[in-house]
Structures are given as structure tokens and as C-alpha cells.
């Protein structure tokens, strides 16, 4: 948490209303996201209890497990969920575009669309991960056969929750509270922001106003959302009070009704109605949150990042078609190292892209000393380096800033106006309370003896230079082939062979 | 007659008549609240909170107190989670220890004295399993102690596993009873380097001839999936187990035995993956043990905290013959407010008083409301209005606007008051905050400009 975002929280507290942390939307929003609110039974590892799911805000589908501890009912639930989720995914695999061959990759087809799954909070993503783990090794044969779609769903859920969700900049699987929390600062703690209703109450208190039309501040609206009866938790766990007072008697009633079809139907209807009531407020909040995000202007790098997502989706969907093995329980050493490098590089480029797209994000680096901003006070555009055979243009630019400059001489920086030009800090002088930074331009001026027009900042221009924008990406160190994994890292990983334990895992 | 508790220096300090009298006075004429492993473990969370320390030391029922002043806590446990927990524990223990011994031997690489691995030994298992669950707490404690004493006298005889043992720990001068799930008698790592920890395989400290030790086992119903369990739940279980280890160490010293005879690795038994089959891992609780011990040692030294309080202060929750409370909510609220709290958002899931403290922190505009990491990012400035004033905003009603030094609280967990230069902290906070505000305003202006350009282009 940088000081800028922390100060924004204090300002939100004082104003009793959320304040902006971003001026553009840094996630992609698909035209038809699949919204999923999963609920698991308390005390069990991954026993689904219910889910509200769909792409149409007016018509969500409710899936309910009557007895979550019953293995067959769990997988019947997952099969129902698979029909919806996998059906949705298949629907994104229509048209493709041709991607021309590069040095490292031959020509290929990329889907023009990709799925987007939105869950309420990071607990929801964890629930997807657990459901994915419980489903992906199952088989449609053996002693406990499941619907053939269940293992496919398991692989997709694992891809969503474990592969894409942690990757910075990917918008294929989003936790709404995280996304909203990175775009708005509330006057409460990050812990309280996990409650979707409370977070939205700070941002759009008018949606929480009582029927009498009384005006509420964000803080007042957030206080209202602490009533779990009116604003239940968005899952994946239900409130203990709901479990005690509503769910437990309903489950008991269902058990007692066994054998009497009429009573059974009545009890089941009661359970479905109770769970629908419980999930409906969250469902509406999900769409309110999505609308809020849709109201923000799209970030400059949005289409590029979504293109990466589309490419990854194309690859993964094809791998599933080709019958790839389920993701392993634990990744091997090489795969894990590669994944870590991928995550780091994704984070780095996401940070850089956000700073380029959004002055408010860039401003955060001024507080941490990774950036400084001010006006250009003098320019020596004619300056040349004459030590070589041909003179090279090396203009110097002096910038006055009130930011404390802690960057050393020789550091490369860049600004949002010309991100590909990376001047070097030559000198930093103190001038009273302010600093004068002298920069030498070394690139991004064209190939001629004199710099291209507009490539040298002019006096009086306002610039914000940051090291984050100048960060260079180096290719990750070469990793050995899978088969050459050294013994220090466990040796070559064993190839996946479905074992008995995978699909007839002992249950009760 | 109760067995004489082992001598304990902390206990003598707690019997400091002044402090004990003062604490009894604060609590009023109702019995002190009994501690259990969960509440003792909770002492290690937020140790800097004076309010919680005093209420805990005095044995005040915080839940009842919070309810009386209108801020009843809301956390509870789901009946599904409770029944699942009970069912799993019953399942693990249902076969008289066969499964447990197999787990200890096969999965944890422990060697258990007595050839329990031998399938022929099965019929004799009845002799190796003893249930200490029946009877009064004091009686159960005495039987547990006798069993340990007997087993220490004649190693290799007696039961291998004891179910529901009862241990005792001095908490603030009073005996608290704690109940581990199981004790495994006399085990040791079989092969060095094969101990399996919940955090992954770690190197064992065991030498070829590792000494025999007692192992405590805790049965939890959260799943261990692909060898990994929820780290938050593991940490909770570890702190709770540390309380048992500490109590067992006290038992050993009471018998004149070295406290090192109980392993500081506890056996955590959990369901494997999505099944009901148990699996086990060793959890090293040395760090938690130190934290619990430190908090318990601190309790008697509560005197310094009490010195600053008004003499008439009371948290008496008792009622008169008609069931009317002796002290009204307002009076109690005033008493609570008299002791300083150190609120953090994490308190909400841990401390019964949290909703009151949060309300108080909000009312005073304390940066504690936002959480500790945010407070640190704000340079440790305690009041929101001071933050705004230091950032350069005017009319926030702060002393800082008039150039008065305000409260800056940097890392108070470490008592190095003398070493901290308050003026430096203040200047650093002011510099940070003013840069942050200026950067934010400039960025918003630039964003507005970009926005207008975009609109003009469209």
C-alpha cells in the first residue's frame, strides 16, 4: 500500500465517500461476462452447496445441492455447472484471426473472443480452485463414474483460478472486490473491503438508500450492510447464523421427507427458495459493480492485454480438445520456475502499462521516490557527443521539481509522453526546497544527426519521469528441458498416468 | 483435595496481593472467566492492547461485557462445521488408535515404542489405548499426570496413546485446564531427515539416536489437499497446540522431569484431500510456544497498566436479586473507555470487544480504522485530521495546522522509545504526505485534461 493510496483512504473517511484510485479501467470487461456466485458448505473442503450463475442479469440460474455431503449429488451439481460454464466457453470459440508467423512462432489462429468469469471476491476464486481440483482428476469410467464434462470443467476451473487469476493484467477470471478496490479507496480497512456490499456502499451509497429516500453517506450505507440478514456475505461461506437458523432445519426437513415424494418436493422447494433469497442480493451487487466499472474509460493497453488473454485461451482450449492431461497436483521444478518467471514478467508489464495509461498510478511512484515531476526549465537541444567518429545528438534537459529526488546519477527514466525514450540522469542539484534534475537524452530521437522534431521536450513543458516506465525486460534465464531436470530439483517429473486414486479417491 | 500445582515464578508474581486484589475489584463479585486453549492462544494476538490485557487478566467475560454495552460480537461457528469436526475426530479415533499409529509410523516416519506396527499386536491395542475423558477435570488431570509419571518411571510399559488427556496451566495466577486431543507416548523420528512438516518436508534435527519424546496430537477437520492446508488455519492450530505443549512442559517440570521430553513438533491430523481418510503432518510450534509463554509471563506484570487507572473503575457484570444489573451500560462503557485500546481490523474476527473499539476508533477519527499497514504507509500518524493537515489540506481541525507536533506512532511493538527521534518521524511523515497530496492533485488535473482531449477527439 503506497502512501498515495493510504492518503486516499483518509480522504474517503473524511468525505464519507469513496475516492478514485484510478482514472481509467485497468481490467477488460467482456460484453457478456459469466457471473458466478459459488457457495460452499461450511466445514467441508469443497462441498458445493449452491451457485447462482449466468450471463443475463435478469435471469440467473440457481444450482442447489440438496445434501452436500453426498458424493453423487456433488458431482451432479458439478455436471450441471459444467453444462453452463463449458457451454459458455464453447460459445466464445467462434471466429478467429490469423496471427502472422514470427521468429519463434509459426502462423496460428487466435480466437476473437475469450471467456470472462467474474466472482464476488478472492474467496470465490479459491472456491473455483478447490472445485477444479476436486473435478479435474475424475473419470467417466471406474467405480465412481462422473459426467464426462466434469473433468473438463475441472481443467477449465483450474485454468481460470490457478493460471489466469493470479496473472497480473489478465481479465479472464476476476474477483470483483479486488477489482473495485484497486479503482476506488474507501474509508474502511482492506479487510472490510472484502465484503462486496460494504465496498459498494462506499462507492454508490445512493443504491443503498432506505425506501424513505433519505440521503446516506458512504459510511452510513456501509454501516447498514453489516446486517447479514439484509446483506448476506457474498460467499463462498455462508454466515453461521444462516446455517443455524435457516439452512440446518431445511436440510433436516429434507432428510426427514425422504421416501415421500410430495414432502420431498416441498422441502426441496423450501431449500431452493431460501438459497435464492440468500444469493439474490449478491447477484444484484455483482451487476452494480460491473456497471460501475463499465462507466470508467477503457485503459490504453486494454485491447493489448485482452489479446494476450485471447491467445492463452486459444492455446488452452486447443490443448483440451487434444486431450491434454489434467494439470498436475503439484507442478514440477521446471514448470514452476517458468510459471514464476511468467508471473513476474506479467506483473512488471502490468505495472508499467498502468503507469502509462493512468497519471494517478504514475503519481504513486512519486511518493516512493521512483518518479519525479515538474516543468522543464532549460533545454540544450544542440548538444552533441563528439568523442566518436561521427557526432551524436545528446541533448540535455533541466527539470525543476518539488519532489524529493533520491534517484542516483546514471539511472534511466522515461515519461508517459515518449515511453520509448529513456534519458539518463546526469546530475541532481538542490535548489532551496526544490531540485533541479539534469537529464541526457540518448535515444528515441531518430537516426539523423539532429534530433527529430518533437523528440526533445521544450522549456515550460510538464513532465513526469519514472524508473518504472524505463524498466527493461530481460528474457528469463534458460531452463532445462523437462527430461533434463536436475536431481537437486527432483529429477524429471513422471508423466501423467491416471491412477486409481485419481478417480476412485476414497470418499466417506 | 487438589494436587499442589508446580512452583512457578510467574505465579508468585501474580499472587502479588495488590495486583490480585485490584484485578478482583475490577471484575466484581462474580467468578473469573475460565480460560481454555483457544482463549490462551488469543492472548498472543494484538499483545499491545492494554484494554484486552486488563480485561483478560481480570477474567472479565468480554463477550457479556460487549453485549451489555451494545456491541455484541457476531462471530460464531456453523453447526455444519461443528458436526463435521466432531464426526472426523470420532472417525479418527473409532478404531482404537490403529489408524493413528499407522499415520505416526508411515506418514511421519516416527518410531513408536511398542511394536504397534506388527499386525499381530492388534488385539493387544486395547491395552495401548487409554481414554482419560471421563470424570471431573481435576480428576482427569491427576490421572494424566500419574500416567506420565508411570510411563517415565518404566518406559515401554503402559498405553501408547492417551485420548482426552487433561493438562493444567497457570494463567494469571489461576489454574486453567486445557485438553489436547491426544498424547502419543514415547515416539522418536525413525530415520533422520524424514520428518514431514505441514509446510513441506524439512530437515529433521534428529541424530541417529534421537531421544524418545511425548508427542501431542491435534485433530482438525480442515482438509490437507495435496499435502497443503489453509495456512491461516494451520497457524491457528499451531498456536493452540503450543498452549498444550506449554501445559505439558509444566506437567513434566512438576514431576521433576526435563520439559524437553515433550516434542515441540505437534502432530496435526487432518482429512486427506476431499475424503474422510485422515492424514498427518508435523507442525513445528516453537515460535508459537515462545509467543504464548511471553504473553503468560506478561500477565502478572499487568500492575503497571493498572497503576494508571482510576481507583473506582469496575467491570462488575453482576446483577442484584431482581436480575437488574448493578452497573448500567453507560457506566460500563465509561469504564471500558478509560483503558486505552489498540484496535486493528483483524480484531473483528478475534476479540469480543472489537465492535466497540472500532466504533471508538471511528468516532475519534483514528487511522487505526484503516488497518496497520495503511497507518504505516501514512508515516504512523495517529489521527486522520492530522494526516490531512500534514498533507497540506487546510481546515481539518488539526493541531498540526498551527505547527504543533502531533502524535506519530511508529512501530510501537518495539519498546525503544529512547532510540526513536520523534521530530524526525514527524518531519518524515509530513514530507511523505505532502508529496502524496500534491502528486494526487496534479495527477487528477492531468487525467481531467486527457479526458477532455479524448472527448474532443470523439
Interface residues (C-beta under 8 A of the other chain):
Chain A: X1 X2 X3 X4 X5 X6 X7 X8 X9 X10 X11 X13 X14 X20 X23 X24 X41 X42 X43 X44 X45 X46 X130 X133 X134 X187 X188 X189 X190 X191 X192 X228 X237 X238 X240 X241 X243 X244 X247 X248 X297 X329 X330 X358 X359 X360 X362 X363 X364 X366 X367 X373 X402 X403 X404 X462 X505 X506 X507 X508
Chain B: X74 X75 X76 X77 X78 X79 X80 X81 X82 X83 X84 X85 X221 X222 X223 X225 X226 X227 X271 X273 X274 X275 X276 X277 X345 X346 X348 X365 X367 X369 X370 X371 X373 X374 X375 X377 X378 X379 X384 X385 X387 X388 X391 X396 X431 X432 X433 X435 X436 X437 X438 X439 X440 X442 X443 X444 X446 X447 X450 X451 X454
